[in-house]
Amino acid sequence: MGIVRKFKKLTLHLLATANILVVVALLVTGYAGHVSPASHPTFEVLALAFPIFLLLNLSYLLFWLVFHYKYALIPIAGFLLCASPLRHYCPINFGKKAPTGGIKVMSFNANDFHYFDAKELPNPAMDYICGSGADIICLQESNIYKNRRKLTEQMEGTYRYVAYEQNKHHERLAVLSKYPIVRHEMIPVNCKRNACAAFYLKMGADTLLVVNCHFQTSALSDKERDQFGDLVTRRSNHINEQSILNKLKTMGRRHAKQANGVMAYIKKHRTKNMSVLVCGDFNDPPVTYAHHVFAKEFVDCHTAASTGPGFTHHANGMLVRIDHIFCSSDWEPFGCEIGSKVEISDHYSISCTLKKRQKSKK
């Protein structure tokens, strides 16, 4: 009996040690986004691994609660120490219903309106966009290759103000608005295929700076995207790990430069009391560096007004939230939603209702 007791005690100690190592990994990956991958690209890959250790720590918590509840303090301590990245990745918000008098903002990567290979009208993606009820819509990959004239007429017929920016690589960004768009321009952020643009909207006496972003893609092939999950779970030995990791590091370096470039533009062109919205397909999930750059300056609408991880990308089995809406602190977000019920692109839309905060009386 003594041997069995000693074996059980040893096993518990080994499991507790392993749990401590998981907590350490959770902290490293959770805060890896605070380090710029421009100089340390490995941190981008570490940040992408955060949900793995999050699930492992959750598994340990459930295990300890069932078999030895005192050890549950280890995973609980891990969650508390990692509260900030945990909240960005999987926030919990209740009771914040969208108020009257706010504006609805939507961001959507439309995949050039041909995800479903529809040659005839009506176009489901355009119907979805024009029927969204949003006051401001930021579109990425908004080139229209089929029925261009009809779809453009539908879009411009629904929204009084529509503006486009397109780079030399034919990456087309669009903003659809119920408010006048007084000017717009490309933001130079050194994107080879993708782009970022600034749109200035007039809202009464105020100007709203809307930044529409589509950061560089990972350049992973469809085969490599399918293998990414296998790389994490080690389900297959036929994986070119080095190629995948190198591309992810390259993506991280580019995203760092692009995020810093957008922030530099905002700081240069934002006048006193100017409101700011930053929307788009960042190709980066929460807790990465690009997300951190904007989250420390602006309000992440999903973090502030939604519950759950909120995946916005669903192709190739890669369920991640890489589309984001950030707003300046003079806005309060409500009812942030992911349009996961309508699959008309490899992305789901993300939308949120914003209401101006009341200015404090001095």
Secondary structure, 3 states (H helix, E strand, C coil): CHHHHHHHHHHHHHHHHHHHHHHHHHHHHHCHHHCCCCCCCHHHHHHHCHHHHHHHHHHHHHHHHHHCHHHHHHHHHHHHHCHHHHHHHCCCCCCCCCCCCCEEEEEEECHHHCCCCCCCCCCHHHHHHHCCCCCEEEEECCCCCCCHHHHHHHHHHHCCEEEEEECCCCCEEEEEECCCEEEEEECCCCCCCCEEEEEEEEECCEEEEEEEEECCCCCCCHHHHHHHHHHHHCCCCCCCHHHHHHHHHHHHHHHHHHHHHHHHHHHHHCCCCCEEEEEEECCCCCCCHHHHHHHCCCEEHHHHHCCCCCCCECHHHCCECCEEEEECCCEEEEEEEECCCCCCCCECCEEEEEEECCCCCC
